[in-house]
Amino acid sequence: MNILIRKATLSDVPEIVRLLGDDDIARSREKYHEEIPASYYAAFEVINTDKNNHLMVAEWNGQVVGTMQLTFITYLTYQGGKRAQIEGVRVDKSVRGHGIGKDRLKLHL
């Protein structure tokens, strides 16, 4: 399995919202419909313009099959070093169990 991890684009927003809403807990808070609410696009723009945030997608055979958000945080520890916080990780249910998390991933920031 050859997975490409890349920065999300505006056109990825509907697939990201679909992935975020595809679990029992998130169904009550996420709003995935044919017409994606403007609030998701506004949030994408805020994330996309922040140099310390990266909304990422996992692509397999041209399809978005996963997502995550990386936030880089500067700490006083490690003499002002940075750490990455990973949130909003989702994998499409159609490819769960296929070893996406074990595969050698190509990360494109």
Buried (B, 14 or more C-beta within 10 A) or exposed (E): EEBBBBBBEEEBBBBBBBBBBBEEEBEEEBEBEEEBEEEBEEEBEEBBEEEEBBBBBBBBEEEBBBBBBBBEEEEEEEEEEEEEEEEBEBBBEEBEEBEBEEEEBEEEE
